[in-house]
Amino acid sequence: MASRTSTVVMAPPSEEKHDVGFLVFDPKKMVKQELPKQFIWPNEDLVEAKEELNEPLVDMEGFLKGDEVATAHAAELVRQACVTHGFFQVINHGVNPDILHATEVGLDPYFNLPMSRKLSMHKKVDELCGYCGAHSDRFAAKLTWKEMLTFEYHFKGDTDSEVADYFKNVVGEDFEETGWVFQRFCEAMKDLSLKIFKLLAISLDLEDTSYCEKFFEDGFAVLRCNYYPVCPESGLTFGTGPHCDPTSLTILHQDQVGGLEVFSNEKWYYVKPQPGALVINIGDTLMALTNGIYKSCLHRAAAKNDRDRISFAYFISPRQDKLISPIKDLIAREGSKKYPDFKWEQLLDFTQVHDRTDDTTIKRFVEFLESSETK
């Protein structure tokens, strides 16, 4: 990925030389041609985002210093965002800028590897970790214009080198130093996430403001590293299709190219990157934990025809066997319990078996749980 301004297009499936059983999305073999039909989305999905979301920009400095006035202001901004669409950005979040910069450039050599090497670490069916291109191993149509590398990080794991070991053992010893870059990034995101969970508890006016922080302190994260090459016909496809995150909380680190879009009030809005900021959004699991008070909304990533883009989505979930039950304070406030109890591993398994995750996933999952109980 030596340049993020080069023009690249997709090689036709018939020219692929890799016998893997699915279309291989290989930027190195791209030649000028029409967009393959597998990447073309229906017109009704291709509604352009023409207005900015104007999500809150939350300054965390006062909150981190224990300033009560600043904390109350930050919590109110978070509350306003989360009851509406679940998206906000944070600045002065305490993450070392050097860590963010090292992460942003750290995977250029990886995505520039020969396709045969990337395919050797392709994720297995129904597993999260590994390399993937365009989600073509799972879907045959409405493919997305991107490459991904995904791996896990456990908050209270058995080792303090989990990510570094993954890079050394799976990606290759020549990426061991890169592994340590992402080890430090995951550790920094864990620390930040626990602070954000405390701020969320304050914004919910919970009696125990440490409730969310304690609930997730033994959780884990999945980091998905996304590379979006230039797409010559970007108006016909997406970098990431419309979806909701089934996880609890997402922290997004991205370059300044832009592309994130959010569906709110029956319209698509674009999210403008802010220098030094991280984008935060609520997932389905946290929506259930808050008894539906905080919202998990559809979002997507636009394809770009002028510049490459890269982003890092840090998806946080509770420990897989932990029981997720709407917070009692919020049930009392709302007057009823809107979601049944479940474990994260149940929802994860459901999303891996069924089709794409969207704004109906959590509803379908609840119906699945209820039908299972009656059998």
C-alpha positions as CSV (number, residue, x, y, z in Angstrom):
1,M,0.0,0.0,0.0
2,A,2.7,2.4,-1.0
3,S,0.3,5.1,-2.2
4,R,-3.2,6.0,-1.1
5,T,-3.9,8.0,-4.2
6,S,-3.3,5.3,-7.0
7,T,-6.2,4.2,-9.1
8,V,-7.1,0.5,-8.8
9,V,-9.9,-1.6,-10.1
10,M,-11.1,-5.2,-9.7
11,A,-9.8,-8.1,-11.7
12,P,-12.6,-10.3,-13.1
13,P,-13.4,-13.5,-11.2
14,S,-12.3,-15.6,-14.2
15,E,-8.8,-14.3,-13.9
16,E,-8.3,-15.4,-10.3
17,K,-5.6,-18.0,-9.9
18,H,-6.3,-18.9,-6.2
19,D,-8.3,-22.1,-5.8
20,V,-10.2,-21.2,-2.6
21,G,-13.8,-21.7,-3.5
22,F,-14.8,-18.0,-3.5
23,L,-14.1,-14.8,-5.4
24,V,-10.7,-13.3,-4.3
25,F,-10.7,-9.5,-3.8
26,D,-7.1,-8.8,-4.9
27,P,-6.1,-5.1,-5.3
28,K,-2.8,-6.1,-6.8
29,K,-4.5,-7.8,-9.8
30,M,-6.9,-5.0,-10.5
31,V,-7.2,-3.7,-14.0
32,K,-9.5,-1.1,-15.6
33,Q,-12.9,-2.7,-16.3
34,E,-16.5,-2.4,-15.2
35,L,-17.3,-3.1,-11.6
36,P,-18.0,-6.9,-11.2
37,K,-21.7,-7.5,-10.6
38,Q,-21.1,-9.2,-7.2
39,F,-20.2,-5.7,-5.9
40,I,-23.1,-3.8,-7.3
41,W,-25.8,-2.9,-4.7
42,P,-29.5,-2.3,-5.4
43,N,-30.4,1.3,-6.2
44,E,-32.6,1.5,-3.1
45,D,-29.5,0.9,-0.9
46,L,-27.4,3.5,-2.7
47,V,-29.0,6.6,-1.2
48,E,-26.4,9.3,-0.8
49,A,-25.6,10.9,2.5
50,K,-25.7,14.7,1.8
51,E,-25.8,16.1,5.3
52,E,-23.4,16.0,8.2
53,L,-24.6,14.1,11.3
54,N,-23.2,16.8,13.6
55,E,-22.8,14.2,16.4
56,P,-21.5,15.6,19.7
57,L,-17.7,16.2,20.1
58,V,-17.1,15.2,23.7
59,D,-14.1,16.7,25.4
60,M,-13.0,14.1,28.0
61,E,-10.3,16.2,29.7
62,G,-12.3,17.5,32.6
63,F,-14.0,14.1,33.2
64,L,-10.6,12.4,33.3
65,K,-9.4,15.0,35.8
66,G,-12.4,14.6,38.0
67,D,-14.0,18.0,37.3
68,E,-17.6,17.6,38.3
69,V,-18.9,20.4,36.1
70,A,-17.0,19.2,33.0
71,T,-18.1,15.6,33.8
72,A,-21.8,16.6,33.9
73,H,-21.5,18.5,30.6
74,A,-19.7,15.5,28.9
75,A,-22.3,13.1,30.3
76,E,-25.2,15.2,29.0
77,L,-23.7,15.3,25.5
78,V,-23.2,11.5,25.6
79,R,-26.8,11.1,26.7
80,Q,-28.2,13.3,24.0
81,A,-26.3,11.3,21.3
82,C,-27.1,7.9,22.7
83,V,-30.9,8.3,23.0
84,T,-30.9,9.5,19.4
85,H,-28.5,7.5,17.3
86,G,-25.7,6.2,19.5
87,F,-22.8,8.1,17.9
88,F,-20.4,10.6,19.3
89,Q,-16.7,11.6,19.0
90,V,-14.2,12.0,21.9
91,I,-11.2,14.3,22.1
92,N,-8.6,14.7,24.8
93,H,-9.3,11.1,25.6
94,G,-5.8,10.4,27.0
95,V,-4.6,8.0,24.3
96,N,-1.0,8.7,23.2
97,P,-1.1,10.2,19.7
98,D,2.1,8.3,18.9
99,I,0.1,5.0,19.4
100,L,-2.7,6.2,17.1
101,H,-0.2,7.2,14.4
102,A,1.8,4.0,14.6
103,T,-1.4,2.1,14.3
104,E,-2.6,4.1,11.3
105,V,0.5,3.3,9.2
106,G,1.4,0.0,10.8
107,L,-0.5,-2.3,8.4
108,D,0.5,-0.7,5.1
109,P,3.1,-3.5,4.6
110,Y,0.6,-6.2,5.6
111,F,-2.1,-5.2,3.0
112,N,0.7,-4.9,0.4
113,L,1.7,-8.6,0.9
114,P,1.2,-11.1,-1.9
115,M,-2.4,-12.3,-2.0
116,S,-1.2,-15.9,-1.6
117,R,0.3,-15.0,1.8
118,K,-2.8,-13.2,3.0
119,L,-5.0,-16.1,1.9
120,S,-2.8,-18.4,4.0
121,M,-4.2,-16.7,7.1
122,H,-7.8,-16.4,5.8
123,K,-10.4,-16.7,8.6
124,K,-12.1,-20.0,8.9
125,V,-15.9,-20.4,8.4
126,D,-17.8,-19.0,11.5
127,E,-14.7,-17.7,13.1
128,L,-13.9,-14.0,13.6
129,C,-10.1,-13.9,13.4
130,G,-8.0,-13.8,10.3
131,Y,-7.8,-12.2,6.9
132,C,-10.8,-11.6,4.7
133,G,-11.5,-9.7,1.4
134,A,-14.9,-8.2,0.5
135,H,-16.7,-10.8,2.7
136,S,-16.8,-13.0,-0.4
137,D,-16.2,-16.2,1.6
138,R,-19.7,-15.6,3.2
139,F,-21.7,-13.8,0.6
140,A,-22.1,-14.1,-3.2
141,A,-23.7,-10.7,-3.8
142,K,-23.6,-7.2,-2.4
143,L,-19.9,-7.6,-1.7
144,T,-18.0,-4.7,-0.1
145,W,-14.9,-3.0,-1.4
146,K,-12.3,-3.7,1.3
147,E,-9.8,-6.0,2.8
148,M,-9.7,-6.8,6.6
149,L,-7.5,-8.3,9.2
150,T,-9.3,-9.3,12.5
151,F,-8.0,-10.5,15.8
152,E,-9.0,-10.7,19.5
153,Y,-7.8,-9.1,22.7
154,H,-8.9,-10.3,26.1
155,F,-9.1,-7.7,28.9
156,K,-7.9,-10.2,31.5
157,G,-6.1,-12.7,29.3
158,D,-3.5,-15.3,30.2
159,T,-0.7,-13.3,28.7
160,D,0.3,-9.7,28.2
161,S,1.4,-10.4,24.6
162,E,-1.8,-11.9,23.1
163,V,-1.9,-9.6,20.1
164,A,1.9,-9.6,19.6
165,D,1.9,-13.4,19.7
166,Y,-0.9,-13.5,17.1
167,F,1.1,-11.4,14.7
168,K,4.3,-13.5,15.3
169,N,2.6,-16.9,15.0
170,V,-0.1,-16.2,12.4
171,V,1.0,-13.2,10.3
172,G,4.7,-14.0,10.5
173,E,7.8,-13.3,12.4
174,D,8.6,-10.4,10.1
175,F,5.5,-8.7,11.6
176,E,6.4,-9.2,15.2
177,E,7.2,-5.5,15.7
178,T,3.9,-4.6,14.1
179,G,2.2,-7.0,16.6
180,W,3.6,-4.9,19.5
181,V,2.2,-1.8,17.9
182,F,-1.3,-3.3,17.9
183,Q,-0.7,-4.8,21.4
184,R,-0.2,-1.3,22.7
185,F,-3.2,0.0,20.8
186,C,-5.5,-2.7,22.1
187,E,-4.3,-2.0,25.7
188,A,-4.9,1.7,25.2
189,M,-8.4,1.1,23.8
190,K,-9.3,-1.2,26.7
191,D,-8.3,1.5,29.2
192,L,-10.3,4.1,27.3
193,S,-13.3,1.9,26.9
194,L,-13.6,1.4,30.7
195,K,-13.5,5.2,31.2
196,I,-16.2,5.6,28.6
197,F,-18.3,2.9,30.3
198,K,-18.1,5.0,33.5
199,L,-19.1,8.1,31.6
200,L,-22.0,6.2,30.1
201,A,-23.2,5.1,33.6
202,I,-23.1,8.7,34.7
203,S,-25.0,9.8,31.6
204,L,-27.7,7.1,32.5
205,D,-27.8,8.5,36.1
206,L,-27.2,5.1,37.6
207,E,-26.9,4.9,41.3
208,D,-23.7,2.9,40.9
209,T,-21.6,4.9,38.4
210,S,-19.1,2.1,38.2
211,Y,-21.7,-0.5,37.1
212,C,-20.8,-0.6,33.4
213,E,-17.1,-0.4,34.1
214,K,-17.3,-3.4,36.4
215,F,-19.5,-5.3,34.0
216,F,-17.0,-5.1,31.2
217,E,-13.7,-5.2,33.1
218,D,-13.3,-8.9,32.3
219,G,-14.6,-8.6,28.7
220,F,-12.8,-8.8,25.4
221,A,-12.5,-7.0,22.2
222,V,-12.2,-7.8,18.5
223,L,-10.1,-5.4,16.4
224,R,-11.0,-5.2,12.7
225,C,-8.4,-3.4,10.6
226,N,-10.1,-2.2,7.4
227,Y,-8.3,-1.2,4.2
228,Y,-10.5,0.4,1.6
229,P,-8.8,0.7,-1.8
230,V,-9.8,3.3,-4.4
231,C,-13.0,2.1,-6.2
232,P,-13.5,3.4,-9.7
233,E,-17.3,3.1,-9.5
234,S,-17.8,4.0,-5.9
235,G,-21.4,5.1,-6.4
236,L,-22.4,1.5,-7.1
237,T,-21.0,-0.2,-4.0
238,F,-19.9,0.3,-0.4
239,G,-16.7,-0.1,1.6
240,T,-18.9,-1.6,4.4
241,G,-22.6,-2.2,3.9
242,P,-25.4,-1.0,6.2
243,H,-25.3,-2.8,9.5
244,C,-25.7,-2.5,13.2
245,D,-22.9,-3.7,15.6
246,P,-24.1,-6.7,17.6
247,T,-21.4,-6.0,20.2
248,S,-21.6,-3.5,23.1
249,L,-19.4,-0.5,22.3
250,T,-17.3,0.4,19.3
251,I,-14.3,2.7,19.3
252,L,-13.3,3.7,15.7
253,H,-9.8,5.1,14.9
254,Q,-9.6,6.3,11.3
255,D,-7.6,8.5,9.0
256,Q,-8.9,11.8,7.8
257,V,-10.4,10.6,4.5
258,G,-13.9,10.0,5.8
259,G,-16.5,7.5,4.7
260,L,-18.5,6.6,7.9
261,E,-22.3,7.3,7.4
262,V,-25.1,6.9,10.0
263,F,-28.8,6.3,9.5
264,S,-30.9,8.6,11.8
265,N,-34.4,10.0,11.5
266,E,-35.0,8.1,8.2
267,K,-32.0,9.7,6.5
268,W,-28.3,8.9,5.9
269,Y,-25.8,11.4,7.3
270,Y,-22.0,11.5,6.9
271,V,-19.6,11.7,9.9
272,K,-16.8,14.1,9.4
273,P,-13.4,13.0,10.9
274,Q,-12.0,15.3,13.5
275,P,-8.3,15.5,14.1
276,G,-7.2,13.5,17.1
277,A,-10.8,12.3,17.8
278,L,-12.1,8.7,18.1
279,V,-15.6,7.8,17.1
280,I,-17.8,6.0,19.6
281,N,-21.0,4.1,18.9
282,I,-23.4,1.9,20.8
283,G,-24.0,-1.7,19.8
284,D,-27.0,-4.0,20.1
285,T,-25.8,-5.7,23.3
286,L,-25.4,-2.3,25.2
287,M,-28.8,-1.3,23.8
288,A,-30.2,-4.4,25.5
289,L,-28.3,-3.8,28.7
290,T,-29.7,-0.2,28.9
291,N,-33.2,-1.6,28.3
292,G,-33.5,0.1,24.9
293,I,-32.8,3.6,26.3
294,Y,-29.5,3.9,24.3
295,K,-29.8,3.2,20.6
296,S,-27.8,1.0,18.2
297,C,-28.3,2.4,14.7
298,L,-27.5,1.4,11.2
299,H,-24.2,2.7,9.8
300,R,-22.0,2.0,6.7
301,A,-18.8,3.1,5.0
302,A,-18.9,4.7,1.6
303,A,-16.5,3.5,-1.1
304,K,-14.1,6.2,-2.4
305,N,-13.0,6.9,-6.0
306,D,-10.1,9.3,-5.2
307,R,-8.2,8.0,-2.1
308,D,-7.6,4.9,-0.2
309,R,-8.9,4.8,3.4
310,I,-8.0,2.9,6.5
311,S,-9.8,2.4,9.8
312,F,-9.6,0.4,12.9
313,A,-12.8,-0.7,14.6
314,Y,-12.4,-1.9,18.2
315,F,-15.5,-3.9,19.1
316,I,-16.0,-4.4,22.9
317,S,-18.1,-7.2,24.4
318,P,-18.6,-8.7,27.8
319,R,-17.1,-12.0,28.7
320,Q,-18.8,-14.6,26.5
321,D,-20.5,-16.5,29.3
322,K,-21.7,-13.4,31.3
323,L,-25.4,-13.0,31.6
324,I,-26.7,-9.8,29.9
325,S,-29.8,-8.5,31.7
326,P,-31.2,-5.0,31.4
327,I,-30.0,-2.9,34.3
328,K,-32.5,-3.0,37.2
329,D,-32.4,0.8,37.7
330,L,-33.5,1.3,34.1
331,I,-36.2,-1.3,34.2
332,A,-37.7,0.5,37.1
333,R,-37.5,3.8,35.3
334,E,-39.0,2.4,32.1
335,G,-41.7,0.4,33.9
336,S,-41.0,-2.9,32.0
337,K,-38.2,-5.1,30.9
338,K,-37.8,-4.8,27.1
339,Y,-35.2,-7.5,26.5
340,P,-34.8,-11.1,27.8
341,D,-31.6,-12.2,29.6
342,F,-29.0,-13.7,27.3
343,K,-25.3,-14.4,27.0
344,W,-23.0,-12.7,24.5
345,E,-22.0,-16.0,23.1
346,Q,-25.6,-16.7,22.2
347,L,-26.0,-13.5,20.2
348,L,-22.6,-14.0,18.6
349,D,-23.5,-17.5,17.4
350,F,-26.8,-16.2,16.1
351,T,-25.1,-13.5,14.0
352,Q,-22.6,-16.0,12.5
353,V,-25.4,-18.4,11.4
354,H,-27.9,-15.8,10.1
355,D,-27.6,-13.2,7.4
356,R,-26.1,-9.7,7.7
357,T,-26.5,-7.9,10.9
358,D,-28.9,-4.9,10.6
359,D,-31.5,-3.0,12.6
360,T,-33.7,-6.1,12.8
361,T,-31.0,-8.5,14.2
362,I,-31.6,-7.9,17.9
363,K,-35.4,-8.3,17.3
364,R,-34.9,-11.5,15.4
365,F,-32.6,-12.8,18.1
366,V,-35.1,-12.0,20.8
367,E,-37.8,-13.9,18.8
368,F,-35.4,-16.8,18.4
369,L,-34.8,-16.9,22.2
370,E,-38.5,-16.8,22.9
371,S,-39.3,-19.5,20.4
372,S,-36.6,-21.7,21.9
373,E,-38.1,-21.4,25.3
374,T,-41.5,-22.6,24.1
375,K,-40.1,-25.8,22.5
